[in-house]
Amino acid sequence: MNTTLFLFVLAALVAAASAYQPLAKAPTAFKPVSRLTPVEAPTSKPVPSAALAGAFTSLAPLAAHADTVDESQVIGLGVGLVACIVSLAVGFTIGYGTLTKP
């Protein structure tokens, strides 16, 4: 027991000490904007097929096991998805300051 604890503490100490080790080489500087090559804008419209493919991919497990899926599972997945989207929306509005009163 004491050996295991000693090795664990030693590993944690080495990991913490190596986190503050100096970098091997200096970071490279960024190129000025004038030297960058211009990027052409895409000419085609964005196709919503990627969004549809993502939605259908997320529903694939339900289709594969449709005989064992209960209605409460579908409701639970929907509630979880709505809660996730709402929490992200509230977080972004608080982060950008649009939810606070002037």
CNS distance restraints for C-alpha pairs under 8 A (distance, minus, plus):
assign (resid   1 and name CA) (resid   5 and name CA) 6.23 0.50 0.50
assign (resid   2 and name CA) (resid   6 and name CA) 6.00 0.50 0.50
assign (resid   3 and name CA) (resid   7 and name CA) 6.11 0.50 0.50
assign (resid   4 and name CA) (resid   8 and name CA) 6.11 0.50 0.50
assign (resid   5 and name CA) (resid   9 and name CA) 6.14 0.50 0.50
assign (resid   6 and name CA) (resid  10 and name CA) 6.03 0.50 0.50
assign (resid   7 and name CA) (resid  11 and name CA) 6.03 0.50 0.50
assign (resid   8 and name CA) (resid  12 and name CA) 6.21 0.50 0.50
assign (resid   9 and name CA) (resid  13 and name CA) 6.09 0.50 0.50
assign (resid  10 and name CA) (resid  14 and name CA) 6.19 0.50 0.50
assign (resid  11 and name CA) (resid  15 and name CA) 6.11 0.50 0.50
assign (resid  12 and name CA) (resid  16 and name CA) 6.10 0.50 0.50
assign (resid  13 and name CA) (resid  17 and name CA) 6.05 0.50 0.50
assign (resid  14 and name CA) (resid  18 and name CA) 6.02 0.50 0.50
assign (resid  15 and name CA) (resid  19 and name CA) 6.35 0.50 0.50
assign (resid  16 and name CA) (resid  20 and name CA) 7.29 0.50 0.50
assign (resid  17 and name CA) (resid  21 and name CA) 7.01 0.50 0.50
assign (resid  31 and name CA) (resid  35 and name CA) 6.63 0.50 0.50
assign (resid  31 and name CA) (resid  36 and name CA) 7.18 0.50 0.50
assign (resid  32 and name CA) (resid  36 and name CA) 7.07 0.50 0.50
assign (resid  48 and name CA) (resid  52 and name CA) 6.46 0.50 0.50
assign (resid  49 and name CA) (resid  53 and name CA) 5.96 0.50 0.50
assign (resid  50 and name CA) (resid  54 and name CA) 6.15 0.50 0.50
assign (resid  51 and name CA) (resid  55 and name CA) 6.24 0.50 0.50
assign (resid  52 and name CA) (resid  56 and name CA) 6.12 0.50 0.50
assign (resid  53 and name CA) (resid  57 and name CA) 5.96 0.50 0.50
assign (resid  54 and name CA) (resid  58 and name CA) 6.23 0.50 0.50
assign (resid  55 and name CA) (resid  59 and name CA) 6.48 0.50 0.50
assign (resid  56 and name CA) (resid  60 and name CA) 6.22 0.50 0.50
assign (resid  59 and name CA) (resid  63 and name CA) 6.54 0.50 0.50
assign (resid  60 and name CA) (resid  64 and name CA) 6.14 0.50 0.50
assign (resid  61 and name CA) (resid  65 and name CA) 6.25 0.50 0.50
assign (resid  62 and name CA) (resid  66 and name CA) 5.48 0.50 0.50
assign (resid  62 and name CA) (resid  69 and name CA) 6.79 0.50 0.50
assign (resid  65 and name CA) (resid  69 and name CA) 6.36 0.50 0.50
assign (resid  69 and name CA) (resid  73 and name CA) 6.60 0.50 0.50
assign (resid  69 and name CA) (resid  74 and name CA) 7.53 0.50 0.50
assign (resid  70 and name CA) (resid  74 and name CA) 6.81 0.50 0.50
assign (resid  71 and name CA) (resid  75 and name CA) 6.30 0.50 0.50
assign (resid  72 and name CA) (resid  76 and name CA) 5.97 0.50 0.50
assign (resid  73 and name CA) (resid  77 and name CA) 6.16 0.50 0.50
assign (resid  74 and name CA) (resid  78 and name CA) 6.24 0.50 0.50
assign (resid  75 and name CA) (resid  79 and name CA) 6.12 0.50 0.50
assign (resid  76 and name CA) (resid  80 and name CA) 6.07 0.50 0.50
assign (resid  77 and name CA) (resid  81 and name CA) 6.13 0.50 0.50
assign (resid  78 and name CA) (resid  82 and name CA) 6.19 0.50 0.50
assign (resid  79 and name CA) (resid  83 and name CA) 6.08 0.50 0.50
assign (resid  80 and name CA) (resid  84 and name CA) 6.13 0.50 0.50
assign (resid  81 and name CA) (resid  85 and name CA) 6.29 0.50 0.50
assign (resid  82 and name CA) (resid  86 and name CA) 6.07 0.50 0.50
assign (resid  83 and name CA) (resid  87 and name CA) 6.04 0.50 0.50
assign (resid  84 and name CA) (resid  88 and name CA) 6.25 0.50 0.50
assign (resid  85 and name CA) (resid  89 and name CA) 6.15 0.50 0.50
assign (resid  86 and name CA) (resid  90 and name CA) 6.11 0.50 0.50
assign (resid  87 and name CA) (resid  91 and name CA) 5.98 0.50 0.50
assign (resid  88 and name CA) (resid  92 and name CA) 6.13 0.50 0.50
assign (resid  89 and name CA) (resid  93 and name CA) 6.21 0.50 0.50
assign (resid  90 and name CA) (resid  94 and name CA) 6.11 0.50 0.50
assign (resid  91 and name CA) (resid  95 and name CA) 5.98 0.50 0.50
assign (resid  92 and name CA) (resid  96 and name CA) 6.03 0.50 0.50
assign (resid  93 and name CA) (resid  97 and name CA) 5.94 0.50 0.50
assign (resid  93 and name CA) (resid  98 and name CA) 5.25 0.50 0.50
assign (resid  93 and name CA) (resid  99 and name CA) 5.50 0.50 0.50
assign (resid  94 and name CA) (resid  98 and name CA) 6.33 0.50 0.50
assign (resid  94 and name CA) (resid  99 and name CA) 5.45 0.50 0.50
assign (resid  94 and name CA) (resid 100 and name CA) 7.09 0.50 0.50
